[in-house]
Amino acid sequence: MSTIKVDTVQSTGGSTVALTGIMTAKYFVHYVQGTPAINKSLNSSSVTDASTAHFTLNYTSAFDDANYGLNSGLGQNTDDADSDRGGHSIGFENGGTVNTTSAQLNYLYGASQSSASTDEDTISFHTLYGDLA
């Protein structure tokens, strides 16, 4: 087995190499909604706390269009007295703005989409996939 060790990979013309067939994350944020605070991020200029359970992800570098994918996950404080209430849902806000520089998200807490929105001591992870401008 051979090992290739390099510091930089360039095309023959000296520009960056396009990795075909690979979609890497272009945005990531580890966000604590209750505080609110960003613990770790990539390409995130800020997270705007709009109102209870409504927040906007703001990007440092814009996407080339608004057709990018969102992958979100939740990790909740297990000491929360309401942690047994049912399902949790997070995603693009229904009727919210999604554009090349930001996206509005909503966190729903309870058994159904009709459940009340709330700011819990919840840690959320958001990753976006798409092409940057």
C-alpha positions as CSV (number, residue, x, y, z in Angstrom):
1,M,0.0,0.0,0.0
2,S,1.3,3.5,-0.9
3,T,1.0,6.7,1.1
4,I,0.6,10.1,-0.6
5,K,1.6,13.0,1.6
6,V,0.9,16.6,0.3
7,D,0.1,20.0,1.8
8,T,-1.8,21.4,-1.2
9,V,-3.5,19.8,-4.2
10,Q,-3.8,22.0,-7.3
11,S,-5.0,21.5,-10.9
12,T,-2.4,21.7,-13.6
13,G,-3.4,25.3,-14.1
14,G,-2.6,26.1,-10.5
15,S,-6.2,26.5,-9.3
16,T,-8.1,24.5,-6.7
17,V,-9.1,21.0,-7.6
18,A,-12.8,20.2,-8.1
19,L,-13.7,17.1,-6.2
20,T,-16.4,15.5,-8.3
21,G,-19.1,13.4,-6.7
22,I,-18.4,14.8,-3.3
23,M,-20.8,17.1,-1.5
24,T,-19.2,18.6,1.6
25,A,-20.9,20.8,4.2
26,K,-20.7,24.5,3.4
27,Y,-22.3,25.7,6.7
28,F,-22.4,24.3,10.2
29,V,-23.5,25.7,13.6
30,H,-23.7,24.2,17.0
31,Y,-26.3,26.4,18.6
32,V,-27.8,26.6,22.2
33,Q,-31.3,28.1,21.7
34,G,-32.1,28.9,25.3
35,T,-29.0,31.0,26.0
36,P,-28.7,31.8,22.9
37,A,-25.1,31.0,22.0
38,I,-23.0,29.6,19.2
39,N,-20.6,27.0,20.5
40,K,-18.9,26.1,17.2
41,S,-19.5,27.1,13.6
42,L,-18.3,27.1,9.9
43,N,-19.4,29.9,7.5
44,S,-21.8,31.3,10.2
45,S,-21.8,35.1,10.7
46,S,-24.5,34.9,13.4
47,V,-27.7,33.3,14.6
48,T,-30.5,35.8,15.1
49,D,-33.0,35.0,17.9
50,A,-36.2,36.3,16.3
51,S,-38.7,35.2,19.0
52,T,-39.6,32.2,21.0
53,A,-38.4,29.1,19.1
54,H,-37.8,31.2,15.9
55,F,-34.3,31.9,14.8
56,T,-32.4,32.8,11.6
57,L,-29.1,31.3,10.5
58,N,-26.9,33.9,8.8
59,Y,-24.1,32.9,6.5
60,T,-20.7,34.5,6.1
61,S,-20.4,33.3,2.5
62,A,-23.6,33.2,0.4
63,F,-24.9,30.2,-1.4
64,D,-25.3,30.5,-5.2
65,D,-29.1,30.0,-4.9
66,A,-31.7,29.1,-2.3
67,N,-31.9,25.4,-3.3
68,Y,-29.6,24.0,-0.7
69,G,-30.2,21.2,1.8
70,L,-30.6,21.4,5.6
71,N,-29.7,18.7,8.0
72,S,-30.6,19.4,11.6
73,G,-30.3,17.5,14.8
74,L,-31.2,18.1,18.5
75,G,-29.7,17.3,21.8
76,Q,-31.8,18.3,24.8
77,N,-30.9,18.9,28.4
78,T,-32.1,15.7,30.2
79,D,-32.9,17.7,33.4
80,D,-35.7,19.5,31.6
81,A,-39.0,18.8,33.3
82,D,-40.8,18.7,30.0
83,S,-38.5,16.3,28.3
84,D,-41.2,13.6,28.2
85,R,-43.8,15.6,26.3
86,G,-43.3,13.9,23.0
87,G,-41.6,14.6,19.6
88,H,-39.3,17.4,18.7
89,S,-39.2,19.0,15.3
90,I,-36.8,21.6,13.8
91,G,-36.5,22.8,10.2
92,F,-37.1,25.5,7.8
93,E,-39.9,27.7,9.1
94,N,-43.2,27.3,7.3
95,G,-43.6,30.6,5.3
96,G,-40.2,31.7,6.5
97,T,-37.6,33.3,4.3
98,V,-34.9,31.1,2.8
99,N,-32.4,32.9,0.6
100,T,-28.7,32.8,-0.4
101,T,-27.5,34.5,2.8
102,S,-29.9,33.3,5.6
103,A,-32.7,30.9,6.5
104,Q,-35.4,31.1,9.1
105,L,-35.9,28.0,11.3
106,N,-38.5,27.0,13.9
107,Y,-38.2,24.5,16.8
108,L,-41.5,22.8,17.7
109,Y,-41.7,20.9,21.0
110,G,-44.5,18.4,21.7
111,A,-46.3,15.6,20.0
112,S,-47.4,17.3,16.8
113,Q,-46.8,20.3,14.5
114,S,-49.7,22.0,16.3
115,S,-47.7,22.0,19.6
116,A,-46.4,25.2,21.0
117,S,-43.1,26.6,20.0
118,T,-40.7,27.0,22.9
119,D,-37.1,28.0,23.8
120,E,-35.8,25.1,25.8
121,D,-32.3,24.4,27.0
122,T,-31.8,22.7,23.6
123,I,-28.6,22.2,21.7
124,S,-29.2,22.1,17.9
125,F,-26.8,21.2,15.1
126,H,-27.5,22.6,11.6
127,T,-25.5,21.6,8.5
128,L,-26.2,23.0,5.0
129,Y,-25.2,21.5,1.7
130,G,-25.1,23.3,-1.6
131,D,-22.8,25.4,-3.8
132,L,-21.4,28.7,-2.6
133,A,-21.6,31.8,-4.8
